Amino acid sequence: MARQSYLPNIQILRFVAALMVLFAHLLRATVDQKIPQMQAVTDRSGIEWGTGIDVFFIVSGFIMYYLTSTHFGSKGYAGEFLKRRILRVVPLYWLFTLLMLLSIWQFHAMVHHTDASLSTVFGSLLFYPITRMDGRIKPILLLGWTLEYEMFFYACFTLALLYRKRVALGGLFAVFITLAVLHRFVPVTATALRFWSDPIILEFLLGIVLADLYLRQLRLSWFWQFGLIVAAFAIMSLLGHSPYVAEWIWGGLPAFVLVAALALGPEWSVRPLAIGGDASYSFYLSHPFALNALALVWVWLALPPIGWLYIDTGLVFCLLVALGVYRFVEAPLLAALRRRFEPQWAQLSA
């Protein structure tokens, strides 16, 4: 029986994660005062909306294992898998990185917290962690730090695919857990190793665990699905940026519960949400540009500095931009790449 490659609930999770990240950035924008006199919005829920990043990482681990679980040790599969991931992730990311470079060169006074040195440019394009001049380990496109973790995971997972499943998963889990344990002992001067050993990498393993449970036919009822969704957001609200809990736990734990609820629970037949999931990569990469454009227009039109009005407008505007990017850039680009590599692509179940 052929495995279903499109899981609506996973696509919905991607959309939810992108919305969470956007909402976090919109809340921050009302405080940053890029728009004069803007009313700061205080989120009284206490929820750390940036947990959407953790959802992305767990979903990534889930989908990678779900799509490849029967191919460990298959001759030639690992290389084709990596090729597919590169074609899927790299071109659009490079495009937006180049757009950021153009923004820096043309509007340098308006672009803050940016480093366009040669090492940062090459590090960004190669997904290699670089310590910038401001001391942060971030690429030119700031949110690209998540893609650097993704590419690290893809590389490790590709190596794992060369071996039988039991050996592969044992090795992958052992390496990631060892890196996370040793993280605190890695000197800050070892930039790449310190970055790749951050315990946040364990979230990819959590995704693999959930995918294995899914493939073993573990399913939740509507009651448990709803309960876990409520529990996930309750945990986000209770833990927040807790100084007593490690970051990967206060982000990873509720993200794990949320992904488990959607992945293992009943399927949601909400096509608009799934479409949002299809466009989630465009959504994630384009929203900083859309927000900057919105701020400029807001000031130019002298719109009222009402925080919630700005947030509501930003949600709609960024979504429309993302759908446009997906429809006219990402989808055609991916289709062209698929046509070019069709013989190899057809051999993959993913």
C-alpha positions in Angstrom: 0.0 0.0 0.0 1.5 3.4 -1.0 2.2 5.8 1.8 0.3 9.0 1.7 2.9 11.8 1.2 0.5 14.7 2.0 -0.7 14.9 5.5 -3.2 17.8 6.0 -2.7 18.1 9.7 1.1 18.4 9.2 0.5 21.2 6.7 -1.8 22.9 9.1 0.9 22.7 11.8 3.3 24.4 9.5 0.8 27.2 8.9 0.1 27.5 12.7 3.8 27.7 13.4 4.3 30.4 10.8 1.4 32.4 12.2 2.8 32.1 15.7 6.2 33.4 14.6 4.6 36.3 12.7 2.4 37.2 15.7 5.5 37.3 17.9 7.2 39.7 15.5 4.1 41.9 15.2 3.9 42.2 19.0 7.6 43.2 19.1 7.0 45.7 16.3 4.5 47.6 18.4 7.2 48.0 21.0 10.2 48.8 18.8 8.6 52.1 17.8 9.5 51.9 14.1 6.2 53.6 13.7 6.2 56.9 15.7 3.7 56.9 18.6 2.6 53.3 18.0 0.7 52.0 21.0 2.6 49.1 22.4 0.5 45.9 22.7 0.8 43.8 25.8 0.0 40.2 25.4 -1.5 39.2 28.7 -1.7 35.5 27.7 1.9 35.0 28.7 2.3 32.7 25.7 5.7 32.7 24.0 4.6 32.8 20.4 8.1 32.2 19.2 7.5 28.6 20.1 6.4 28.3 16.5 10.1 27.7 15.7 10.1 24.7 17.9 7.0 23.4 16.2 8.8 23.7 12.8 11.7 21.7 14.1 9.6 18.9 15.5 7.5 18.8 12.3 10.7 18.6 10.3 11.9 15.5 12.2 8.4 14.0 11.8 8.1 14.4 8.1 11.7 13.3 7.4 11.3 10.0 9.2 7.7 9.5 8.0 8.8 9.8 4.3 11.9 7.8 4.5 11.3 5.1 7.2 11.3 2.3 4.6 14.4 3.4 2.7 17.2 3.2 5.3 20.1 1.4 3.7 18.6 1.6 0.2 21.3 2.0 -2.4 21.4 5.5 -3.9 18.5 6.8 -1.8 20.5 9.0 0.6 22.0 11.2 -2.2 18.6 11.6 -3.9 17.1 12.5 -0.5 19.6 15.2 0.1 19.3 16.5 -3.5 15.5 16.9 -2.9 15.9 18.8 0.3 18.5 21.1 -1.2 16.2 21.8 -4.2 13.3 22.4 -1.8 15.0 24.7 0.7 18.0 26.4 -0.9 16.8 28.4 -4.0 14.1 30.4 -2.2 16.3 31.0 0.8 19.1 32.3 -1.5 16.6 34.6 -3.2 15.5 36.2 0.0 19.1 36.4 1.3 20.0 38.3 -1.9 17.0 40.6 -1.4 18.3 41.3 2.1 21.7 42.1 0.7 20.1 44.5 -1.8 18.2 46.1 1.0 21.4 46.6 3.0 23.2 48.2 0.1 20.3 50.5 -0.9 18.7 51.3 2.4 21.6 50.9 4.8 20.4 53.5 7.3 17.0 51.8 7.6 18.3 48.2 8.0 19.4 47.6 11.6 21.4 44.7 13.2 23.0 43.8 9.9 26.4 42.5 8.9 27.2 42.2 5.2 30.9 41.2 5.6 32.3 38.7 3.1 32.5 35.9 5.7 28.8 36.5 6.8 27.7 36.4 3.1 29.4 33.1 2.4 28.4 31.7 5.7 24.8 32.6 5.0 24.7 31.1 1.6 26.3 27.9 2.8 24.2 27.6 5.9 27.3 27.7 8.0 27.1 29.4 11.4 29.2 32.6 11.6 29.7 35.0 14.5 28.7 38.4 13.2 30.3 41.7 14.2 27.6 42.3 16.7 28.5 39.0 18.5 25.5 37.0 17.4 25.5 33.8 15.5 23.1 34.8 12.8 23.1 34.9 9.0 22.3 38.0 6.9 18.7 37.1 6.8 18.3 36.9 10.6 15.6 34.2 10.7 17.8 32.0 8.6 19.4 30.7 11.8 16.6 28.1 11.8 17.5 27.0 8.3 21.1 26.5 9.4 19.7 24.0 12.0 17.5 22.4 9.3 20.5 21.9 6.9 22.5 20.4 9.7 19.7 18.0 10.4 19.4 17.1 6.7 23.1 16.4 6.5 23.0 14.1 9.6 19.9 12.4 8.4 21.4 11.8 5.0 24.3 10.0 6.6 21.9 8.0 8.7 20.1 6.8 5.6 23.2 5.0 4.4 22.7 2.4 7.2 20.1 0.0 8.3 17.3 1.6 10.3 18.2 0.3 13.7 21.9 1.3 13.3 21.0 4.6 11.7 18.5 5.8 14.3 20.7 4.5 17.2 23.6 6.5 15.8 21.6 9.6 15.1 20.1 9.7 18.6 23.4 9.0 20.2 25.2 11.8 18.3 22.5 14.4 18.9 22.1 13.6 22.6 25.9 13.6 23.1 26.2 17.0 21.4 23.4 18.4 23.5 25.0 17.1 26.7 28.4 18.5 25.8 27.1 21.9 24.7 27.9 23.7 27.9 31.5 22.6 27.6 32.0 23.8 24.1 34.0 27.1 24.0 32.3 30.2 22.5 35.2 30.4 20.1 34.1 27.1 18.5 31.2 28.9 16.8 29.9 26.1 14.5 30.2 23.3 17.1 28.6 25.4 19.8 25.7 26.3 17.5 25.1 22.7 16.3 25.3 21.3 19.8 22.6 23.5 21.2 20.0 21.2 22.9 17.3 22.6 20.5 18.5 19.9 18.1 16.8 17.4 20.3 13.5 18.7 18.9 14.2 17.0 15.6 14.5 13.7 17.5 11.1 14.4 19.1 9.6 14.6 15.7 11.1 11.2 14.7 9.5 9.7 17.9 6.1 11.1 16.9 6.4 9.8 13.4 7.3 6.4 14.6 4.2 6.4 16.8 2.1 7.5 13.9 3.5 4.7 11.7 2.7 2.3 14.5 -0.9 3.4 14.1 -1.2 5.2 17.5 -4.2 7.5 17.2 -5.9 10.0 19.5 -9.6 10.7 19.8 -11.1 14.1 19.3 -11.3 14.4 23.1 -7.6 13.8 23.6 -6.6 16.0 20.6 -8.5 18.9 21.9 -7.2 18.4 25.4 -3.6 18.3 24.2 -4.0 21.4 22.2 -5.3 23.2 25.3 -2.5 21.7 27.3 0.1 22.9 24.8 -0.9 26.5 25.0 -1.4 26.3 28.8 2.2 25.1 29.1 3.4 27.9 26.8 1.6 30.4 29.1 2.9 28.9 32.3 6.5 28.5 31.3 7.1 31.4 28.9 10.7 32.6 29.2 11.1 30.8 32.5 14.5 31.5 34.0 14.3 28.1 35.8 13.7 26.0 32.7 16.0 25.5 29.7 14.9 27.3 26.6 14.6 24.1 24.5 12.3 22.7 27.2 10.0 25.7 27.6 9.8 25.8 23.8 10.1 22.1 22.9 7.7 20.6 25.5 4.6 22.6 24.4 5.6 22.3 20.8 5.9 18.5 21.2 2.4 18.3 22.8 0.9 20.5 20.0 2.4 18.5 17.2 1.4 15.2 18.9 -2.2 16.5 19.1 -2.4 17.3 15.4 -0.2 14.5 14.0 -1.8 11.7 16.0 -5.3 13.1 16.2 -8.3 13.1 13.8 -7.7 14.8 10.4 -8.9 18.3 10.0 -10.7 19.0 6.8 -10.0 22.7 6.6 -8.6 23.3 3.2 -7.7 27.0 3.7 -5.4 26.1 6.6 -3.7 23.4 4.6 -3.2 25.9 1.8 -1.6 28.2 4.3 0.7 25.3 5.2 1.6 24.8 1.6 2.7 28.5 1.6 4.3 28.4 5.0 7.9 28.5 3.7 7.2 31.5 1.6 5.3 32.9 4.6 8.3 32.4 6.9 10.9 33.9 4.5 8.8 36.8 3.2 7.2 38.2 6.3 10.1 40.3 7.6 10.1 42.1 4.2 6.3 42.5 4.3 6.5 43.9 7.8 9.1 46.5 6.8 7.0 47.5 3.8 3.9 47.8 5.9 5.7 50.0 8.4 6.9 52.4 5.6 3.4 52.6 4.2 1.9 53.1 7.6 4.1 56.1 8.2 3.6 57.5 4.7 -0.2 57.3 4.9 -0.1 58.6 8.5 -2.4 55.8 9.6 -3.5 55.8 13.3 -0.9 54.3 15.7 -3.3 51.8 17.1 -1.4 48.6 18.1 -4.1 46.1 17.5 -5.1 47.7 14.2 -1.5 47.4 13.1 -1.3 43.7 14.2 -4.5 42.8 12.4 -3.5 44.5 9.3 0.0 42.9 9.5 -1.5 39.4 9.8 -3.6 39.9 6.7 -1.0 41.7 4.6 1.8 39.2 5.4 -0.5 36.3 4.5 -1.4 37.9 1.2 2.2 38.6 0.4 3.1 35.0 1.3 0.4 33.5 -0.9 1.6 35.7 -3.8 5.2 34.6 -3.3 4.1 31.0 -3.1 1.9 31.2 -6.2 4.2 33.2 -8.5 7.7 32.4 -7.2 8.0 29.3 -5.0 5.6 26.9 -6.8 6.8 27.7 -10.3 10.4 27.5 -9.2 9.9 24.1 -7.5 8.0 22.8 -10.5 10.8 23.8 -12.9 13.3 22.0 -10.6 11.2 18.9 -10.5 10.9 18.8 -14.3 14.7 19.1 -14.5 15.4 16.3 -12.0 12.3 14.2 -12.8 14.1 10.9 -13.4 15.7 10.9 -10.0 12.7 12.6 -8.3 10.3 9.8 -9.5 12.4 7.2 -7.6 11.6 8.9 -4.3 8.4 8.1 -2.3 8.8 11.6 -0.7 
